[in-house]
Amino acid sequence: MSESARTSGRTTVSARGQWWNAVTVSTAVYLILLPLAAAVRGAAEMMTDSCDGPASCPSTRAHLAVADYGLVAMLALIVLQWPVVRLVRRGRVLVTLLPAAALLVAVVAMFTIEGNT
């Protein structure tokens, strides 16, 4: 009984055997939030309709670039959290929260766009 411990008549599996629980839940949540954030990013593109060209509205384009990098980073972190959580014992919750930080950066960048600047 090396993988489980007997406590008060019930067998409980150790945390080592259930490494995938937090990562599965976070992946499911993030894969629901990612298309929603991408849709908001697409709608935020309408802020550049009044811009004359790529050189105009530099602030708006910078915010949209930060949002793009945040969404790409979120996708990369979703994929990379699986092997990291499998190999690392400490900090599993932190690793599963990193995609949320990237999403937060993207959403803040999209919602702080000022008008035509």
Backbone torsions as a table, in degrees:
resi	resn	phi	psi	omega
1	MET	NA	52.6	-177.5
2	SER	-77.4	-30.0	-177.8
3	GLU	-90.8	-11.5	180.0
4	SER	-134.4	157.9	179.8
5	ALA	-121.1	138.5	179.9
6	ARG	-92.8	119.8	178.9
7	THR	-132.2	120.8	176.0
8	SER	47.7	44.4	174.9
9	GLY	86.0	-7.1	-179.7
10	ARG	-113.7	145.0	177.6
11	THR	-97.1	125.9	178.4
12	THR	-116.2	136.8	179.5
13	VAL	-83.9	141.0	-178.8
14	SER	-69.4	163.1	-180.0
15	ALA	-65.7	-24.1	179.3
16	ARG	-63.1	-35.4	-179.3
17	GLY	-79.8	-15.9	-177.7
18	GLN	-114.4	39.8	-178.2
19	TRP	-64.6	-23.3	-172.0
20	TRP	-87.2	-8.1	-175.9
21	ASN	-61.7	-54.0	-177.4
22	ALA	-65.4	-37.1	-178.2
23	VAL	-70.3	-34.8	178.5
24	THR	-68.0	-44.3	179.3
25	VAL	-64.9	-45.2	-178.7
26	SER	-65.9	-38.4	178.0
27	THR	-63.6	-42.7	178.9
28	ALA	-62.2	-43.9	179.7
29	VAL	-65.6	-44.3	-177.6
30	TYR	-69.3	-33.0	178.4
31	LEU	-73.4	-15.3	170.8
32	ILE	-84.4	-40.2	-177.6
33	LEU	-75.1	-29.6	-176.4
34	LEU	-62.3	-47.6	176.6
35	PRO	-63.8	-34.3	176.8
36	LEU	-64.2	-43.2	178.2
37	ALA	-66.1	-36.9	177.5
38	ALA	-66.2	-35.7	176.8
39	ALA	-66.9	-40.7	176.7
40	VAL	-64.8	-37.9	177.7
41	ARG	-63.2	-41.1	177.2
42	GLY	-63.5	-39.0	177.4
43	ALA	-69.8	-32.4	179.2
44	ALA	-67.9	-21.6	177.5
45	GLU	-62.1	-24.5	179.1
46	MET	-65.6	-15.4	176.2
47	MET	-66.3	-17.6	-179.2
48	THR	-95.8	5.5	-178.8
49	ASP	-61.9	-36.2	-177.9
50	SER	-85.0	-3.5	178.8
51	CYS	-76.8	143.3	-177.0
52	ASP	-78.7	-32.5	-178.1
53	GLY	-166.6	-172.6	-178.7
54	PRO	-64.0	-25.8	-178.4
55	ALA	-81.2	-21.5	179.3
56	SER	-86.4	158.9	-179.0
57	CYS	57.3	54.4	-177.3
58	PRO	-65.8	-33.0	-179.4
59	SER	-66.7	-43.9	179.4
60	THR	-62.9	-44.4	-179.6
61	ARG	-66.3	-33.6	177.2
62	ALA	-66.2	-41.4	177.7
63	HIS	-63.1	-41.4	179.8
64	LEU	-68.1	-34.1	176.8
65	ALA	-66.4	-41.3	176.9
66	VAL	-62.6	-40.7	177.9
67	ALA	-63.6	-40.8	177.9
68	ASP	-62.0	-47.1	179.3
69	TYR	-63.0	-37.2	178.3
70	GLY	-64.5	-41.0	179.8
71	LEU	-70.4	-38.2	176.9
72	VAL	-66.9	-40.8	177.8
73	ALA	-63.8	-37.7	178.5
74	MET	-62.8	-44.4	179.0
75	LEU	-62.9	-42.8	179.0
76	ALA	-64.3	-40.1	180.0
77	LEU	-68.9	-32.5	176.0
78	ILE	-62.1	-43.9	-179.3
79	VAL	-70.7	-43.1	-175.1
80	LEU	-75.5	-17.2	-178.6
81	GLN	-68.6	-25.5	-178.7
82	TRP	-63.6	-55.0	179.5
83	PRO	-68.2	-33.0	-179.0
84	VAL	-66.1	-45.9	-179.5
85	VAL	-66.4	-32.2	179.1
86	ARG	-67.1	-36.6	-175.2
87	LEU	-90.9	-28.8	-174.0
88	VAL	-102.1	134.0	178.4
89	ARG	-88.2	-46.7	-177.8
90	ARG	-87.8	144.4	176.3
91	GLY	82.6	20.1	-179.7
92	ARG	-63.6	-40.0	-179.6
93	VAL	-66.7	-39.2	177.9
94	LEU	-61.7	-42.7	179.9
95	VAL	-63.8	-38.0	-179.8
96	THR	-74.8	-16.5	177.7
97	LEU	-92.2	-10.5	-179.3
98	LEU	-61.5	-41.0	175.6
99	PRO	-60.8	-31.4	177.0
100	ALA	-65.7	-35.9	177.4
101	ALA	-65.4	-41.4	177.7
102	ALA	-65.1	-38.7	177.1
103	LEU	-64.9	-40.3	179.2
104	LEU	-62.5	-41.8	177.3
105	VAL	-60.8	-44.2	-179.2
106	ALA	-65.0	-44.2	-178.1
107	VAL	-67.4	-41.8	177.7
108	VAL	-63.0	-40.4	178.6
109	ALA	-62.9	-38.1	-179.2
110	MET	-73.0	-37.0	-175.3
111	PHE	-88.7	-1.9	175.5
112	THR	-107.1	16.5	175.6
113	ILE	-69.2	128.1	176.4
114	GLU	-90.7	163.4	180.0
115	GLY	-69.8	141.1	172.0
116	ASN	25.4	53.7	174.8
117	THR	-123.5	NA	NA
